[in-house]
Amino acid sequence: MTNVFLETEEGHTRLLIPRQPTKAIFYNPRMELCRDIDIASVAAFVSMQQSQRLRYIDALAGTGVRGVRMAKEVGLSVTINDWSKPAYECITRNIKLNEVEERAKAYNEDANVLLLQNRYDLVDLDPFGSPVPFLDAACKSVKKLLLVTATDTAPLCGAHTGGLRKYAAKPLNTEYHKEMATRILMGRVTRDLCKYDRAIQPLLSYSRSHFIRLIARVEKGAEKADKCMNRLGFIGHCFSCGNRVSSHNIQNIGTNCELCGAKIGIAGPLYIEPIKERRYCEQVHNELEKREQGKKKAALKLVDASMKELDVPYYYEHHALCKALKVQPSPLYSLIDALRVKGFSASRTHFSDTAFKTDAGLEEIKAILKML
């Protein structure tokens, strides 16, 4: 075993991981940031529940790192599953290594079968690629909290074909493609949950270079599901002048840009309402502050930016706008301050370090940039 596995540590959890990368036992060290945020996010959610006896499943577990951490660092009753026999054996070893046998159980099952046969309070999907093949079963199984990862960002962003086929929504390859991808994924999850009279309430949603992560509360009821469907809409984007609009009704967007008259591209359906809940994000931030984690600094920065950003379903790249206007880029904070002085709302965004969000129109933004 010492020749095959290497012992490492995440948070307060010891882990055996493959010494060499292998498809049979998947472990991605770049996802440690995501897992650190997950631990704080689930801990924050659990603290808000009246019942502490919650059942959690890591349905596509690989080495079992996320599930074992949930058992050890949050204290949940966890099911840790992987279809791969070598991965199952690795999960079993990691459970024993951390002495959480009473709280964690390893399974070697088809994820869809396991989810359809059981109900879990918290369902976590972290696949390699798209979560779509497992979404329906997850939406049937989940009772309280759904966590979903997508790493097939190209079709979600509109960079490659497949967005319409996989996610039943048309993406556009725009400068704000990371947010569009996040909202298209949220829209797909919304529709899948609503089929079973369940509504989604996004708590924390974010995107990094190679993945999208959604954390959302699930609520029961046909009426709530109907209201949730009304949060879907469309984004119209003009590739000629950069103008962009959003609406719940596609007919309100029109076919031509109201600024330059060019034909407008339409993305959707996607989730156009807020994709985070500020109060919850504050609690996640508090949980991160009191925990010792390997990616703590980056996690705090990401959650803080997500918490404070404006609830507008797209953003503007500062440097791209300045280049189009042939003006020298001013500091981003000065642009945000200038927008606020003019009576608009504005903020930075976690999606890009050089981007901003505002409810000002494109013409107003350009006028302010020219004065800075």
DOKOLVEX-393638 format. One line per 8 residues: number of its first residue (from 1); their letters; for each residue x, y, z of N, C-alpha, C. Coordinates in steps of 0.2 Angstrom, whole numbers, plus 2048, in hexadecimal, padded with zeros to 3 digits. Layout:
// DOKOLVEX-393638
NUM = a = X:Y:Z:X:Y:Z:X:Y:Z ~ ...
This chain:
// DOKOLVEX-393638
1 = mtnvflet = 804:7FA:800:800:800:800:804:806:800 ~ 80A:806:803:80E:80C:804:811:80E:7FD ~ 811:809:7F8:814:80A:7F2:80F:80E:7ED ~ 808:80D:7EF:803:80F:7EB:800:816:7ED ~ 800:816:7F4:7FC:81C:7F7:801:821:7FA ~ 7FF:827:7FB:803:82C:7FE:7FF:82F:803 ~ 801:831:809:7FD:834:80E:7FE:83B:80E ~ 7F8:83F:80E:7F8:846:80E:7F3:848:813
9 = eeghtrll = 7F2:84F:814:7ED:852:818:7E9:858:815 ~ 7E3:858:817:7DE:85D:815:7DA:85F:81B ~ 7DA:866:81D:7D7:868:823:7DA:864:829 ~ 7D6:860:82C:7D8:85C:832:7D7:855:830 ~ 7D7:853:82A:7D6:84C:828:7DC:849:824 ~ 7DE:843:826:7E4:840:823:7E1:83C:81D ~ 7E4:83B:818:7E2:838:812:7E7:834:80E ~ 7E5:82E:80C:7E9:82A:807:7E7:82C:800
17 = iprqptka = 7EC:82E:7FC:7EA:830:7F5:7EF:82C:7F1 ~ 7ED:82B:7EA:7F2:827:7E6:7F8:82B:7E5 ~ 7FE:827:7E5:804:82A:7E4:805:82D:7DD ~ 802:829:7D8:802:82B:7D1:7FA:82C:7CF ~ 7F9:831:7CB:7F2:832:7C9:7EF:82C:7C6 ~ 7E9:82A:7C7:7E5:824:7C5:7DE:826:7C4 ~ 7DB:823:7BE:7D4:824:7BD:7D0:820:7C2 ~ 7D2:81B:7C5:7CF:816:7C9:7CD:81A:7D0
25 = ifynprme = 7D2:81E:7D2:7D2:821:7D9:7D3:828:7D8 ~ 7CE:82C:7D6:7CF:833:7D4:7D0:838:7DA ~ 7D5:83C:7DA:7D6:841:7DF:7D9:847:7DC ~ 7D6:84D:7DD:7D8:853:7DA:7DA:858:7DF ~ 7E1:859:7E0:7E3:85E:7E5:7E1:865:7E4 ~ 7DF:867:7DD:7DD:86E:7DC:7D6:86F:7DF ~ 7D3:86A:7E1:7CC:86B:7E4:7CC:86C:7EB ~ 7D2:86C:7EE:7D2:86D:7F6:7CF:874:7F8
33 = lcrdidia = 7CF:879:7F4:7CC:87F:7F5:7C4:87E:7F5 ~ 7C2:87B:7F1:7BB:879:7F0:7B9:875:7F7 ~ 7BD:870:7F8:7BB:86C:7FE:7BC:870:805 ~ 7C0:875:805:7C1:879:80B:7BA:87D:80C ~ 7B8:880:806:7B2:884:807:7AC:87F:808 ~ 7AC:879:805:7A6:875:807:7A6:873:80E ~ 7AB:872:811:7AB:870:819:7A8:876:81D ~ 7AA:87C:81B:7A7:882:81F:7A0:883:81D
41 = svaafvsm = 79E:882:816:797:883:814:793:87E:817 ~ 795:877:817:790:872:81A:790:873:822 ~ 795:875:825:795:877:82C:790:87D:82E ~ 790:882:829:78C:887:82A:785:885:829 ~ 783:881:824:77D:87F:823:77A:87A:829 ~ 77E:876:82B:77C:872:831:77B:876:837 ~ 77F:87B:838:77D:87F:83E:777:883:83E ~ 774:883:838:76D:887:837:768:882:838
49 = qqsqrlry = 769:87C:838:764:877:838:762:875:83F ~ 75B:874:840:759:872:847:75C:86B:849 ~ 75C:866:844:75E:860:845:766:85F:843 ~ 76A:85C:847:771:85B:845:772:854:842 ~ 76D:850:842:76E:849:840:76D:849:838 ~ 771:84C:834:770:84C:82D:775:847:829 ~ 772:844:824:775:83F:820:778:842:81A ~ 77E:841:819:782:844:813:785:83F:80E
57 = idalagtg = 784:840:808:787:83B:803:78C:83E:7FE ~ 792:83C:7FE:797:83D:7F9:796:838:7F4 ~ 792:839:7EE:790:834:7EA:795:832:7E5 ~ 79A:836:7E3:7A0:834:7DF:7A6:836:7E2 ~ 7A8:832:7E6:7AD:834:7EC:7B5:834:7EA ~ 7B7:830:7E5:7BE:82F:7E4:7C1:82C:7EA ~ 7C6:82F:7ED:7C9:82D:7F3:7C5:82E:7F9 ~ 7C0:831:7F8:7BB:832:7FE:7BD:838:802
65 = vrgvrmak = 7C2:83D:800:7C4:842:803:7BF:847:806 ~ 7BA:849:802:7B5:84D:804:7B0:84A:80A ~ 7AE:844:808:7AA:841:80D:7AD:83F:814 ~ 7B3:83D:814:7B7:83C:81A:7B8:842:81E ~ 7B9:848:81A:7BA:84E:81E:7B3:851:821 ~ 7AE:84F:81D:7A7:851:820:7A6:84D:826 ~ 7A8:847:827:7A7:843:82D:7AB:845:832 ~ 7B2:847:831:7B6:848:836:7B6:850:838
73 = evglsvti = 7B5:854:833:7B6:85B:835:7AF:85F:836 ~ 7A9:85C:834:7A3:85E:835:79F:85A:839 ~ 7A0:853:83A:79D:84F:83E:796:84C:83B ~ 796:84C:834:790:849:831:790:841:831 ~ 78A:83F:830:789:838:82E:78A:837:827 ~ 78F:834:824:791:835:81D:791:82E:819 ~ 78E:82E:813:78F:828:80F:794:82B:809 ~ 799:826:808:79E:828:803:79F:823:7FE
81 = ndwskpay = 79D:825:7F8:79C:820:7F3:7A0:821:7ED ~ 7A3:81B:7EA:7A6:81C:7E3:7A5:815:7E0 ~ 7A4:815:7D9:7A3:80F:7D5:7A9:80B:7D4 ~ 7AF:80F:7D4:7B5:80B:7D3:7B7:807:7DA ~ 7B9:801:7D9:7BB:7FC:7DE:7C1:7FF:7E2 ~ 7C6:801:7DE:7CC:803:7E1:7CB:80A:7E5 ~ 7C6:80E:7E3:7C4:814:7E6:7C1:812:7ED ~ 7BC:80E:7EC:7B9:80B:7F2:7BD:809:7F8
89 = ecitrnik = 7C2:805:7F6:7C7:802:7FA:7CB:808:7FD ~ 7CD:80D:7F9:7D0:813:7FC:7CC:817:801 ~ 7C6:818:7FF:7C1:81B:804:7C1:817:80B ~ 7C0:811:80A:7C0:80D:810:7C6:80E:815 ~ 7CC:80E:812:7D2:810:815:7D2:816:818 ~ 7D0:81B:815:7D0:822:817:7CB:823:81D ~ 7C5:81F:81D:7C1:81F:823:7C4:81D:829 ~ 7C8:817:828:7CB:814:82E:7D1:818:830
97 = lneveera = 7D5:81B:82B:7DA:820:82D:7D8:825:832 ~ 7D2:828:831:7D0:82E:834:7CB:82C:83A ~ 7CA:825:83B:7C6:822:841:7BF:825:841 ~ 7BC:825:83B:7B5:828:83B:7B0:822:838 ~ 7B2:81C:83A:7AE:817:838:7A6:817:83A ~ 7A5:81A:840:79E:81B:843:79A:820:83F ~ 79D:825:83C:79A:82A:838:79A:829:830 ~ 79F:825:82E:7A0:825:827:79F:81E:824
105 = kaynedan = 79C:81D:81F:79B:816:81C:79D:816:814 ~ 7A1:812:812:7A3:812:80B:79F:80D:807 ~ 79D:80F:801:799:80B:7FC:79D:80B:7F5 ~ 79B:805:7F2:79E:804:7EB:798:802:7E7 ~ 794:808:7E6:78E:807:7E2:78E:80C:7DC ~ 789:80B:7D7:787:810:7D2:784:816:7D6 ~ 787:81C:7D5:784:822:7D8:77D:823:7D7 ~ 77A:822:7D1:773:823:7D0:76F:81E:7D4
113 = vlllqnry = 771:818:7D4:76D:813:7D8:76D:814:7DF ~ 773:816:7E2:773:818:7E9:76F:81E:7EB ~ 76F:823:7E6:76B:829:7E8:763:827:7E7 ~ 761:823:7E2:75A:822:7E1:758:81D:7E7 ~ 75C:819:7EA:75A:815:7EF:759:818:7F6 ~ 75C:81E:7F7:75D:821:7FD:75C:828:7FD ~ 759:82B:803:759:832:803:75E:835:808 ~ 761:83A:806:766:83D:80A:765:845:80B
121 = dlvdldpf = 767:847:811:765:84E:812:76A:853:80E ~ 770:851:80D:775:854:809:778:850:804 ~ 777:852:7FE:77A:84E:7F8:77F:852:7F4 ~ 785:84F:7F3:78B:852:7F0:78D:84E:7EA ~ 78C:852:7E4:78F:84F:7DE:795:853:7DC ~ 79B:84F:7DC:7A1:852:7D9:7A4:84E:7D4 ~ 7A1:84E:7CE:7A3:849:7C9:7A9:84C:7C5 ~ 7AC:847:7C1:7B1:849:7BC:7AE:84B:7B6
129 = gspvpfld = 7AD:851:7B5:7A9:853:7AF:7A2:856:7B1 ~ 79D:854:7AD:796:857:7AE:792:853:7B4 ~ 78E:856:7B8:78A:853:7BD:784:851:7BA ~ 782:852:7B4:77B:851:7B1:779:84A:7B2 ~ 77E:845:7B0:77C:83E:7B1:779:83C:7B8 ~ 77B:840:7BD:779:83E:7C4:774:843:7C7 ~ 772:848:7C3:76E:84D:7C6:767:84B:7C8 ~ 764:847:7C3:75D:845:7C5:75D:841:7CB
137 = aacksvkk = 761:83C:7CC:761:838:7D2:762:83C:7D8 ~ 767:841:7D7:769:845:7DD:763:849:7DF ~ 75F:84C:7DA:759:850:7DC:754:84C:7DF ~ 753:846:7DD:74E:841:7E1:750:840:7E8 ~ 757:83F:7E9:759:83D:7EF:75A:842:7F5 ~ 75C:848:7F2:75E:84E:7F7:758:850:7FB ~ 759:852:801:753:855:806:755:85C:808 ~ 75B:85E:809:75C:864:80C:761:869:808
145 = lllvtatd = 767:865:806:76D:869:803:770:865:7FD ~ 770:869:7F8:773:866:7F2:77A:86A:7F0 ~ 77F:866:7EF:786:869:7ED:788:865:7E6 ~ 789:869:7E1:78A:867:7DB:791:86A:7D8 ~ 795:866:7D5:79B:869:7D1:79A:867:7CA ~ 79C:86B:7C5:79D:86A:7BE:7A4:86C:7BC ~ 7A8:868:7B9:7AE:869:7B6:7AE:86A:7AF ~ 7A9:868:7AB:7A8:869:7A4:7A6:870:7A2
153 = taplcgah = 7AB:875:7A4:7A9:87C:7A3:7A9:87E:79C ~ 7AC:87B:797:7AC:87D:790:7A5:87D:78D ~ 7A1:878:78E:79A:878:78B:796:87D:78F ~ 797:87E:796:793:882:79A:794:889:798 ~ 79B:88B:796:79D:892:795:79B:894:78D ~ 799:88F:789:798:890:782:79F:890:77E ~ 7A4:88E:781:7AA:88D:77D:7AA:887:779 ~ 7A7:882:77B:7A6:87C:776:79E:87A:776
161 = tgglrkya = 79D:876:771:796:874:771:794:86F:776 ~ 78E:86E:778:78C:86A:77D:787:86D:782 ~ 788:873:783:784:877:788:77C:876:788 ~ 77A:876:782:773:875:780:771:86E:781 ~ 775:869:77F:774:862:77F:774:860:787 ~ 779:862:78A:77A:85F:791:775:863:796 ~ 775:869:795:772:86E:79B:76B:871:799 ~ 769:86F:793:762:872:790:762:879:790
169 = akplntey = 768:87C:78F:768:884:78F:76E:886:78A ~ 76D:88B:787:772:88E:782:776:893:786 ~ 77D:891:786:782:896:789:784:89B:783 ~ 787:8A0:785:78B:8A5:780:792:8A6:783 ~ 797:8A6:77E:79E:8A6:780:79F:8AE:781 ~ 79E:8B0:787:79F:8B8:788:7A4:8B9:78D ~ 7A6:8BF:78F:7AB:8C0:793:7A9:8BE:79A ~ 7A3:8BD:79C:7A0:8BB:7A2:79E:8B4:7A2
177 = hkematri = 7A2:8B0:79E:7A0:8A9:79D:7A0:8A5:7A3 ~ 7A4:8A7:7A8:7A4:8A3:7AE:79E:8A3:7B2 ~ 79B:8A9:7B2:794:8AA:7B6:78F:8A7:7B2 ~ 78F:8A8:7AB:78A:8A5:7A7:78A:89D:7A8 ~ 790:89A:7A8:790:893:7AA:78D:891:7B0 ~ 78F:895:7B5:78C:894:7BC:784:894:7BC ~ 782:899:7B9:77A:89A:7B9:777:895:7B4 ~ 77A:893:7AF:777:88D:7AB:777:887:7AF
185 = lmgrvtrd = 77C:885:7B3:77C:87F:7B7:777:880:7BC ~ 776:886:7BF:771:887:7C4:76A:886:7C1 ~ 769:888:7BB:763:887:7B8:761:880:7B7 ~ 766:87C:7B5:765:875:7B4:763:872:7BA ~ 766:873:7BF:765:870:7C6:75E:872:7C8 ~ 75C:879:7C7:755:87B:7C9:750:877:7C5 ~ 751:876:7BF:74C:872:7BB:74B:86B:7BD ~ 751:868:7BF:751:861:7C1:74D:860:7C8
193 = lckydrai = 74F:865:7CC:74B:865:7D3:744:866:7D2 ~ 742:86B:7CE:73B:86D:7CE:737:867:7CB ~ 73A:862:7C7:736:85C:7C5:733:858:7CB ~ 736:859:7D0:734:855:7D6:731:85A:7DC ~ 72F:85F:7DA:72B:864:7DE:730:866:7E4 ~ 736:868:7E1:73B:86B:7E6:73E:871:7E3 ~ 73F:876:7E8:742:87C:7E6:749:87D:7E8 ~ 74D:881:7E4:754:882:7E6:755:889:7E9
201 = qpllsysr = 759:88A:7EE:75B:890:7F0:762:891:7F1 ~ 766:894:7EC:76D:894:7EC:770:898:7F2 ~ 775:894:7F5:778:897:7FB:77F:89A:7F9 ~ 783:896:7F5:789:898:7F3:78B:895:7EC ~ 78C:899:7E7:78E:896:7E1:794:89A:7DE ~ 799:896:7DC:79F:89A:7D9:7A3:895:7D4 ~ 7A7:899:7D1:7AB:896:7CB:7B2:897:7CC ~ 7B6:892:7CB:7BE:893:7CB:7C0:891:7C3
209 = shfirlia = 7C6:891:7C2:7C9:890:7BB:7C6:889:7B8 ~ 7C5:884:7BC:7C4:87E:7B9:7BD:87A:7BB ~ 7BA:87E:7C0:7B3:87B:7C2:7AE:880:7C4 ~ 7A8:87E:7C5:7A3:882:7C8:7A0:87E:7CE ~ 79E:881:7D3:79C:87E:7D9:795:882:7DB ~ 790:87E:7DC:78A:880:7DF:788:87D:7E6 ~ 786:881:7EA:783:87F:7F1:77D:882:7F2 ~ 777:87E:7F2:771:881:7F2:76C:87D:7F7
217 = rvekgaek = 768:881:7FB:763:87E:7FF:75D:87B:7FB ~ 75A:876:7FD:754:873:7F9:74E:873:7FE ~ 749:875:7FB:742:876:7FE:73D:872:7FB ~ 738:86F:7FE:733:86B:7FB:72D:86F:7FA ~ 729:86D:7F5:723:870:7F4:722:873:7EC ~ 71C:871:7E9:71B:873:7E3:71A:87A:7E2 ~ 718:87E:7E6:717:885:7E6:71E:888:7E6 ~ 722:886:7EA:729:888:7EA:72D:887:7E4
225 = adkcmnrl = 72C:881:7E1:72F:87F:7DB:72D:883:7D5 ~ 726:885:7D5:724:889:7D0:727:890:7D0 ~ 727:893:7D6:72B:89A:7D7:732:899:7D5 ~ 735:894:7D7:73C:893:7D5:73D:893:7CE ~ 739:890:7CA:739:890:7C3:739:897:7C0 ~ 736:89B:7C3:735:8A2:7C1:73C:8A6:7C2 ~ 741:8A3:7C5:747:8A6:7C6:74C:8A5:7C0 ~ 749:8A1:7BB:74D:8A0:7B5:74C:8A5:7B0
233 = gfighcfs = 750:8A7:7AC:74F:8AC:7A6:755:8AB:7A1 ~ 756:8B1:79E:75B:8B1:798:75F:8B7:798 ~ 765:8B7:795:769:8BC:795:76A:8BE:78D ~ 769:8C4:78B:76B:8C6:785:771:8CA:784 ~ 776:8C8:780:77C:8CB:77F:77E:8CD:778 ~ 780:8D4:777:782:8D6:771:789:8D5:770 ~ 78B:8D1:76B:792:8D0:76A:795:8D6:765 ~ 791:8DB:763:794:8E1:760:796:8E6:764
241 = cgnrvssh = 792:8E8:769:794:8EE:76E:795:8EB:775 ~ 793:8E5:777:794:8E3:77D:78E:8E4:782 ~ 789:8E7:780:783:8E8:784:780:8E1:786 ~ 77D:8E1:78C:77A:8DB:78F:774:8DC:793 ~ 76F:8D8:793:769:8D9:797:767:8D2:799 ~ 762:8D2:79E:760:8CC:7A0:758:8CD:7A2 ~ 754:8C7:7A1:74D:8C7:7A2:74B:8C0:7A4 ~ 745:8C0:7A7:742:8BA:7A8:73E:8B8:7A2
249 = niqnigtn = 73C:8BC:79E:738:8BB:798:73D:8BC:792 ~ 73E:8B7:78E:742:8B8:788:740:8BD:783 ~ 739:8BF:783:736:8C3:77E:738:8CB:780 ~ 73A:8CC:787:73C:8D2:789:743:8D4:786 ~ 747:8CF:784:74E:8D0:782:74E:8D3:77B ~ 74A:8D1:777:749:8D3:770:74F:8CF:76C ~ 74F:8D1:765:754:8CE:761:75A:8D2:75F ~ 759:8D9:760:75E:8DE:75E:760:8E2:764
257 = celcgaki = 767:8E4:764:769:8E8:76A:766:8EF:76A ~ 764:8F1:770:761:8F7:770:766:8FD:770 ~ 76D:8FC:770:772:901:770:774:901:768 ~ 776:8FC:765:779:8FC:75F:775:8F9:759 ~ 770:8F6:75B:76B:8F3:756:76E:8EC:753 ~ 773:8EA:755:776:8E3:753:772:8DD:755 ~ 772:8D8:752:76E:8D2:755:771:8D0:75B ~ 76D:8CE:760:76F:8CC:767:76F:8C5:768
265 = giagplyi = 774:8C2:76B:774:8BB:76D:770:8BA:773 ~ 76D:8B4:774:769:8B3:77A:76B:8AC:77D ~ 76D:8AD:784:76F:8A7:788:769:8A5:78C ~ 768:89E:78D:764:89C:792:760:896:790 ~ 75B:894:794:759:897:79A:75E:895:7A0 ~ 75F:89A:7A4:764:89A:7AA:761:89D:7B0 ~ 765:89C:7B5:762:89F:7BC:765:8A6:7BC ~ 760:8AB:7BC:762:8B2:7BC:761:8B6:7C3
273 = epikerry = 75E:8B2:7C8:75E:8B5:7CF:764:8B4:7D3 ~ 765:8B7:7D9:76B:8B6:7DD:76D:8AF:7DD ~ 773:8AE:7DD:776:8A7:7DD:77A:8A6:7E4 ~ 779:8AA:7E9:77B:8AA:7EF:777:8AD:7F4 ~ 777:8AB:7FB:774:8AE:800:779:8B1:805 ~ 778:8B8:806:77E:8BB:809:77E:8B9:810 ~ 779:8B8:814:779:8B6:81B:77D:8AF:81C ~ 77B:8AA:817:77E:8A4:817:786:8A5:816
281 = ceqvhnel = 788:8A9:811:78F:8AA:80F:792:8AD:815 ~ 78F:8B1:819:792:8B4:81F:794:8AE:824 ~ 78F:8A9:825:791:8A4:829:796:89F:827 ~ 796:89E:820:79C:89A:81D:7A3:89E:81E ~ 7A3:8A4:81D:7A9:8A8:81F:7AB:8A8:826 ~ 7A6:8A8:82B:7A8:8A7:832:7AB:8A0:833 ~ 7A8:89B:830:7AA:894:831:7B1:893:82E ~ 7B3:896:828:7BA:896:826:7BF:89A:82A
289 = ekreqgkk = 7BD:89F:82D:7C1:8A3:831:7C3:89F:838 ~ 7BF:89B:83A:7C1:897:840:7C4:890:83F ~ 7C5:88E:839:7C7:888:837:7CE:889:834 ~ 7D3:884:835:7D9:883:832:7D9:87F:82C ~ 7DA:882:826:7DA:87E:820:7DF:881:81B ~ 7E1:87C:817:7E6:87E:812:7E5:883:80D ~ 7DF:884:80B:7DD:88A:807:7D9:88F:80A ~ 7DA:890:810:7D6:895:814:7D6:89C:811
297 = kaalklvd = 7DC:89E:810:7DC:8A5:80D:7D8:8A6:807 ~ 7D9:8A1:802:7D6:8A2:7FC:7CE:8A1:7FC ~ 7CC:89C:801:7C5:89B:802:7C2:8A1:805 ~ 7C5:8A4:80A:7C2:8AA:80D:7C1:8B0:808 ~ 7C6:8B1:803:7C6:8B6:7FE:7C0:8B4:7F9 ~ 7BF:8AE:7F7:7BA:8AC:7F3:7B3:8AD:7F6 ~ 7B2:8AB:7FC:7AB:8AB:7FF:7AA:8B3:800 ~ 7AF:8B7:802:7AE:8BE:803:7AB:8C1:7FD
305 = asmkeldv = 7AF:8C0:7F8:7AD:8C3:7F1:7A6:8C1:7EF ~ 7A5:8BB:7F0:79E:8B8:7EE:799:8BB:7F2 ~ 79A:8BC:7F8:795:8BF:7FD:793:8C6:7FB ~ 798:8CA:7F9:797:8D1:7F8:796:8D3:7F1 ~ 796:8CF:7EC:795:8D1:7E5:78D:8D2:7E4 ~ 78C:8D6:7DF:786:8D8:7DD:782:8D3:7DA ~ 77B:8D2:7DB:777:8CD:7D8:775:8CF:7D1 ~ 779:8D0:7CD:778:8D1:7C5:77B:8CB:7C2
313 = pyyyehha = 777:8C8:7BD:779:8C2:7BA:77F:8C2:7B5 ~ 783:8C7:7B5:788:8C8:7B0:78D:8CD:7B3 ~ 793:8CD:7B0:798:8D2:7B2:79B:8D5:7AC ~ 79F:8DA:7AD:7A3:8DE:7A8:7AB:8DD:7AA ~ 7AE:8DC:7A5:7B6:8DC:7A5:7B8:8E3:7A4 ~ 7BB:8E5:7AA:7BE:8EC:7AA:7C3:8EE:7A4 ~ 7C8:8EA:7A3:7CD:8EB:79E:7CA:8EA:797 ~ 7C6:8E6:796:7C3:8E5:78F:7BF:8EB:78D
321 = lckalkvq = 7BB:8EE:792:7B7:8F4:791:7BC:8FA:78F ~ 7C1:8FB:793:7C6:900:792:7CA:900:78C ~ 7CB:8F9:78A:7CF:8F8:783:7CA:8FA:77E ~ 7C3:8F9:77E:7BF:8FA:779:7BE:902:778 ~ 7BE:905:77E:7BE:90D:77E:7C4:910:77D ~ 7CA:90D:77D:7D0:90F:77C:7D2:914:782 ~ 7D1:912:788:7D2:916:78E:7D7:912:792 ~ 7DB:916:796:7DF:912:79B:7DB:90F:7A1
329 = psplysli = 7DC:909:7A2:7D8:906:7A8:7DA:90A:7AF ~ 7D4:90C:7B2:7D5:90F:7B9:7D5:909:7BE ~ 7D7:90A:7C4:7D6:905:7C9:7CF:903:7C9 ~ 7CD:8FC:7CA:7C7:8FA:7CA:7C2:8FD:7D0 ~ 7C5:8FE:7D5:7C2:901:7DB:7BF:908:7D9 ~ 7C3:90C:7D5:7C1:912:7D4:7BB:912:7CF ~ 7BB:90E:7CB:7B5:90D:7C6:7AF:90B:7CA ~ 7AF:906:7CF:7AA:904:7D3:7A7:90A:7D7
337 = dalrvkgf = 7AC:90E:7DA:7AA:914:7DE:7A7:919:7DA ~ 7A9:91A:7D4:7A6:91F:7CF:79F:91D:7CD ~ 79E:916:7CC:797:914:7CB:792:915:7D1 ~ 795:914:7D7:791:915:7DD:78F:91C:7DE ~ 794:921:7DC:793:928:7DD:78D:92A:7D8 ~ 78D:927:7D2:788:929:7CD:781:925:7CF ~ 780:922:7D5:77A:91F:7D7:779:918:7D5 ~ 77E:915:7D2:77D:90E:7D0:780:909:7D5
345 = sasrthfs = 77E:903:7D5:781:8FE:7D9:787:8FB:7D5 ~ 78C:8F9:7D9:792:8F6:7D6:796:8F2:7DB ~ 799:8ED:7D8:79E:8E9:7DC:7A3:8E5:7D8 ~ 7A8:8E2:7DB:7AC:8DD:7D8:7A8:8D7:7D8 ~ 7AB:8D2:7D4:7A9:8CB:7D4:7AE:8C6:7D5 ~ 7AC:8C0:7D8:7B1:8BB:7D9:7B3:8B7:7D2 ~ 7AE:8B8:7CD:7B0:8B5:7C7:7B6:8B7:7C3 ~ 7B8:8BD:7C5:7BE:8C0:7C1:7C1:8C6:7C5
353 = dtafktda = 7C7:8C6:7C6:7CB:8CB:7CA:7CB:8D2:7C6 ~ 7C9:8D2:7C0:7C9:8D8:7BC:7C2:8DA:7BA ~ 7BD:8D7:7BD:7B6:8D9:7BB:7B2:8DC:7C0 ~ 7AD:8DF:7BE:7A8:8E2:7C3:7A1:8E1:7C1 ~ 79C:8E2:7C6:795:8E1:7C4:792:8E8:7C6 ~ 78D:8E9:7C2:789:8F0:7C3:782:8EF:7C0 ~ 77E:8F3:7C3:777:8F4:7C0:777:8FA:7BB ~ 77D:8FD:7BA:77D:902:7B5:77D:8FF:7AE
361 = gleeikai = 77A:903:7A9:77A:901:7A2:781:902:79F ~ 782:8FF:799:789:8FF:796:78B:906:794 ~ 786:90A:792:788:911:790:78A:915:796 ~ 786:914:79C:788:917:7A2:78F:915:7A4 ~ 791:90F:7A4:797:90C:7A6:79D:910:7A1 ~ 79C:910:79B:7A0:913:796:7A2:91A:798 ~ 79C:91E:799:79D:925:79B:7A1:926:7A1 ~ 7A0:922:7A6:7A4:923:7AC:7AC:921:7AB
369 = lkml = 7AD:91B:7A7:7B4:919:7A5:7B7:91F:7A2 ~ 7B4:923:79D:7B7:928:79A:7B9:92E:79E ~ 7B6:92E:7A4:7B7:934:7A8:7BD:932:7AD ~ 7BE:92C:7AE:7C3:92A:7B3:7CA:92B:7B1
